[in-house]
Amino acid sequence: MNKSLEGDPENLTSLFLSKNRERTPYPLQQFFDYLERRSSLPVAQQRASDLHELEMEVKQHPERPRSLYLLAEALLKAGREKGAMQVLQRLEEVSGGDRTELGIGILLGRFRSYPAAIQYLQAVLKTDPASDDARYNLGKVYFQSGNYQAAVSQLRGISSPAHRDGSYLALLGDVYAHLGRSEEAEETLKEAVRNSPDNDQCYVSLVFEELHTAGSYLSSSDKRLHFGLGTDTKAQKVEIHWASGIVQVLKDIPGGQTGRVDEPVGTAQPTSK
């Protein structure tokens, strides 16, 4: 590739990743060629190219809510929160209403923009106090931001029919655990497993809660987690979902050892000890 094109998303998109290079007799061949060329780029250039394409799409069609949402999401991925907020304000103008505000609140929560997420979700509840979706997601944002008491308050306000939902129970159990209410946490997580036996997160939360509370006065059980590798000599990939919402990935971990993993702080890179 011409070095003069490096770091220039517009040139990368138009010259290297063009979806319309030449006609082909095979259906979808141009699209597959585009995907192949895109996959050969470094991740940073892929994101830059995707972001540029979304910016061009919004420029051509500024009234399309979906394009505005996707552009805001791409900007958040790139760490450009200020730009994302400007796009989300435009989205509100184009497609206002509770559903839009709810979607924005959920999106901001995913990228740990907690104050803004809380503001949007509270606005939905002010208009529609019976919205279980808004109350659940507000409770989730409070939990991820460390405000466990506020999280319990919101989750308790959810209507009775939703109390059997596995995701709701798993979140409530996690909140109880962080508040030190171990018996309520274990009971809630066991109910989550009974109601949603296919939800792996329910089992994981219950295991960690039982490990946390293992043992009694002057005694305790081994709180280390043991993972079998079979005939493999290393774990190719270990993915950890922390309660804060951070996803930590460790690769090529040798077997036959005891290790400790600490939760990354803020935007720090995952580390293992």
C-alpha positions as CSV (number, residue, x, y, z in Angstrom):
1,M,0.0,0.0,0.0
2,N,1.2,3.5,-0.8
3,K,2.5,4.9,2.5
4,S,0.9,8.3,1.7
5,L,-2.5,6.7,2.2
6,E,-1.7,5.4,5.8
7,G,-3.8,7.2,8.4
8,D,-6.1,8.8,5.8
9,P,-9.5,7.1,6.2
10,E,-11.0,8.7,3.1
11,N,-8.2,7.4,0.8
12,L,-8.3,4.0,2.5
13,T,-12.0,3.7,1.9
14,S,-12.1,5.0,-1.7
15,L,-9.0,3.3,-3.0
16,F,-8.3,0.3,-0.9
17,L,-11.7,-0.8,0.4
18,S,-13.9,0.3,-2.5
19,K,-17.0,-1.8,-2.8
20,N,-17.3,-0.8,-6.5
21,R,-13.9,-1.5,-8.0
22,E,-15.1,-3.4,-11.1
23,R,-18.0,-5.4,-12.3
24,T,-18.0,-9.1,-11.8
25,P,-20.3,-11.9,-13.1
26,Y,-20.5,-13.5,-9.7
27,P,-23.3,-12.3,-7.3
28,L,-22.0,-10.6,-4.2
29,Q,-18.3,-11.0,-5.3
30,Q,-17.6,-7.3,-4.9
31,F,-18.9,-7.4,-1.4
32,F,-16.8,-10.4,-0.4
33,D,-13.8,-8.8,-2.0
34,Y,-14.5,-5.8,0.1
35,L,-14.7,-7.8,3.3
36,E,-11.4,-9.6,2.4
37,R,-9.6,-6.4,1.8
38,R,-11.0,-4.9,5.0
39,S,-9.9,-7.8,7.1
40,S,-6.3,-7.4,6.0
41,L,-6.2,-3.9,7.6
42,P,-4.9,-3.3,11.1
43,V,-7.8,-2.9,13.6
44,A,-7.1,0.8,14.0
45,Q,-7.4,1.3,10.3
46,Q,-10.5,-0.8,10.1
47,R,-12.2,1.4,12.7
48,A,-11.0,4.5,11.0
49,S,-12.4,3.3,7.7
50,D,-15.8,2.3,9.3
51,L,-16.0,5.6,11.0
52,H,-15.3,7.5,7.8
53,E,-18.0,5.5,5.9
54,L,-20.6,6.3,8.6
55,E,-19.7,10.0,8.6
56,M,-20.1,10.0,4.8
57,E,-23.5,8.2,5.1
58,V,-24.7,10.7,7.7
59,K,-23.6,13.6,5.6
60,Q,-25.6,12.2,2.6
61,H,-28.6,11.1,4.7
62,P,-28.7,13.3,7.8
63,E,-32.2,12.3,8.7
64,R,-31.7,8.6,9.1
65,P,-31.9,7.6,12.8
66,R,-30.1,4.3,12.3
67,S,-27.1,6.0,10.6
68,L,-26.9,8.5,13.4
69,Y,-27.0,5.8,16.1
70,L,-24.3,3.8,14.4
71,L,-22.1,6.9,14.0
72,A,-22.5,7.7,17.7
73,E,-21.6,4.1,18.6
74,A,-18.5,4.2,16.4
75,L,-17.4,7.5,17.9
76,L,-17.8,6.1,21.4
77,K,-15.6,3.1,20.4
78,A,-13.0,5.5,19.2
79,G,-13.1,7.3,22.6
80,R,-14.6,10.5,21.0
81,E,-17.4,11.0,23.6
82,K,-17.9,14.7,22.8
83,G,-18.5,14.0,19.1
84,A,-20.8,11.1,20.0
85,M,-22.9,13.4,22.2
86,Q,-23.3,15.9,19.4
87,V,-24.5,13.1,17.1
88,L,-26.9,11.8,19.8
89,Q,-28.4,15.3,20.2
90,R,-29.0,15.3,16.5
91,L,-30.6,11.8,16.8
92,E,-33.0,13.2,19.4
93,E,-34.0,16.0,17.1
94,V,-34.6,13.6,14.2
95,S,-36.3,10.8,16.2
96,G,-37.3,12.0,19.6
97,G,-39.4,10.1,22.2
98,D,-39.0,7.6,25.0
99,R,-37.7,4.7,22.8
100,T,-34.9,6.9,21.4
101,E,-33.9,8.2,24.8
102,L,-33.9,4.6,26.2
103,G,-31.7,3.5,23.3
104,I,-29.3,6.4,23.9
105,G,-29.1,5.6,27.6
106,I,-28.4,2.0,27.0
107,L,-25.7,2.9,24.5
108,L,-24.0,5.3,26.8
109,G,-24.1,2.8,29.6
110,R,-22.3,0.2,27.4
111,F,-19.4,2.6,26.9
112,R,-19.3,3.6,30.6
113,S,-20.5,7.2,30.1
114,Y,-22.5,6.7,33.3
115,P,-23.6,10.3,34.2
116,A,-25.0,10.9,30.7
117,A,-26.6,7.4,30.6
118,I,-28.3,8.0,34.0
119,Q,-29.6,11.3,32.8
120,Y,-31.3,9.8,29.7
121,L,-32.7,6.8,31.6
122,Q,-34.1,9.0,34.3
123,A,-35.8,11.2,31.7
124,V,-37.5,8.1,30.3
125,L,-38.8,7.1,33.8
126,K,-40.0,10.7,34.4
127,T,-42.2,10.4,31.3
128,D,-43.1,6.7,31.8
129,P,-42.6,5.5,35.4
130,A,-43.9,2.1,34.5
131,S,-41.1,1.4,32.0
132,D,-39.4,-1.8,33.2
133,D,-36.8,-1.5,30.4
134,A,-35.7,1.9,31.6
135,R,-35.7,0.9,35.3
136,Y,-33.7,-2.3,34.7
137,N,-31.1,-0.5,32.6
138,L,-30.9,2.4,35.1
139,G,-30.3,-0.2,37.8
140,K,-27.6,-1.8,35.7
141,V,-25.8,1.5,35.1
142,Y,-26.0,2.3,38.8
143,F,-24.5,-1.1,39.6
144,Q,-21.7,-0.7,37.0
145,S,-20.8,2.7,38.4
146,G,-20.6,1.4,41.9
147,N,-23.9,2.9,43.3
148,Y,-25.3,-0.4,44.6
149,Q,-27.9,1.1,46.9
150,A,-29.4,3.1,44.0
151,A,-29.3,0.0,41.9
152,V,-31.3,-2.0,44.4
153,S,-33.9,0.8,44.6
154,Q,-34.4,0.8,40.8
155,L,-34.5,-3.0,40.5
156,R,-37.1,-3.3,43.3
157,G,-39.3,-1.0,41.4
158,I,-39.6,-3.4,38.4
159,S,-43.1,-4.9,38.0
160,S,-43.8,-8.4,39.4
161,P,-44.1,-10.2,36.0
162,A,-40.4,-9.4,35.3
163,H,-39.2,-10.8,38.6
164,R,-38.8,-14.3,37.1
165,D,-36.5,-13.0,34.3
166,G,-33.0,-14.6,34.5
167,S,-31.1,-11.4,33.6
168,Y,-33.1,-9.4,36.2
169,L,-32.4,-12.0,38.9
170,A,-28.7,-12.3,38.0
171,L,-28.2,-8.6,38.2
172,L,-30.1,-8.3,41.5
173,G,-28.1,-11.1,42.9
174,D,-24.9,-9.4,41.9
175,V,-26.0,-6.2,43.6
176,Y,-26.9,-8.0,46.8
177,A,-23.5,-9.6,46.8
178,H,-21.7,-6.3,46.5
179,L,-23.8,-4.9,49.3
180,G,-22.6,-7.8,51.5
181,R,-26.1,-9.3,51.7
182,S,-24.9,-12.8,51.0
183,E,-28.0,-14.9,51.9
184,E,-30.2,-12.8,49.7
185,A,-27.6,-12.9,46.9
186,E,-27.3,-16.7,47.0
187,E,-31.1,-17.2,47.1
188,T,-31.7,-14.8,44.2
189,L,-29.0,-16.3,42.1
190,K,-30.3,-19.8,42.7
191,E,-33.7,-18.7,41.6
192,A,-32.1,-17.2,38.5
193,V,-30.5,-20.6,37.6
194,R,-33.8,-22.3,38.2
195,N,-35.7,-19.9,35.9
196,S,-33.0,-19.6,33.2
197,P,-31.0,-22.8,33.2
198,D,-29.5,-21.9,29.8
199,N,-28.1,-18.5,31.0
200,D,-24.4,-19.1,31.7
201,Q,-24.0,-15.8,33.5
202,C,-26.4,-17.0,36.3
203,Y,-24.2,-20.0,37.0
204,V,-21.0,-17.9,37.0
205,S,-22.5,-15.3,39.4
206,L,-23.7,-18.1,41.7
207,V,-20.3,-19.8,41.7
208,F,-18.5,-16.6,42.6
209,E,-20.9,-15.8,45.3
210,E,-20.5,-19.2,46.9
211,L,-16.8,-18.9,46.7
212,H,-17.0,-15.5,48.3
213,T,-19.0,-16.8,51.2
214,A,-17.3,-20.2,51.5
215,G,-16.4,-21.4,55.0
216,S,-17.3,-20.3,58.5
217,Y,-15.7,-18.9,61.6
218,L,-12.1,-20.0,62.0
219,S,-12.3,-22.1,58.8
220,S,-12.7,-21.5,55.1
221,S,-12.8,-23.4,51.8
222,D,-10.3,-23.0,49.0
223,K,-11.5,-20.0,47.0
224,R,-9.3,-20.6,44.0
225,L,-11.0,-21.5,40.7
226,H,-9.7,-24.6,38.9
227,F,-10.0,-25.0,35.2
228,G,-9.2,-28.3,33.4
229,L,-7.4,-28.2,30.1
230,G,-7.6,-31.8,29.1
231,T,-4.6,-32.7,26.9
232,D,-3.8,-29.0,26.1
233,T,-0.8,-27.4,27.7
234,K,-2.2,-23.9,27.7
235,A,-5.4,-22.0,27.6
236,Q,-5.5,-20.2,24.3
237,K,-8.0,-17.6,25.5
238,V,-9.5,-16.6,28.9
239,E,-12.3,-14.0,28.8
240,I,-13.3,-12.4,32.1
241,H,-16.5,-10.4,32.5
242,W,-16.1,-8.1,35.5
243,A,-19.1,-6.8,37.4
244,S,-18.1,-3.2,36.4
245,G,-18.8,-4.1,32.8
246,I,-15.1,-4.4,31.8
247,V,-14.2,-7.4,29.6
248,Q,-10.7,-8.6,30.1
249,V,-9.1,-11.1,27.7
250,L,-5.9,-13.1,28.5
251,K,-4.2,-15.3,25.8
252,D,-1.9,-18.2,25.8
253,I,-1.9,-18.9,29.5
254,P,0.3,-22.0,30.4
255,G,-1.3,-24.7,32.4
256,G,-0.1,-26.3,35.6
257,Q,0.2,-23.0,37.5
258,T,-1.7,-20.9,40.0
259,G,-2.2,-17.3,39.0
260,R,-4.0,-14.1,40.0
261,V,-5.9,-11.7,37.7
262,D,-6.6,-8.2,38.8
263,E,-9.5,-6.1,37.3
264,P,-8.1,-3.4,34.9
265,V,-8.7,0.1,36.2
266,G,-10.4,2.6,33.8
267,T,-8.9,2.2,30.3
268,A,-5.8,0.4,31.4
269,Q,-4.7,-2.6,29.4
270,P,-5.5,-6.0,30.8
271,T,-2.7,-7.5,32.9
272,S,-2.2,-10.8,34.7
273,K,0.0,-11.7,37.6
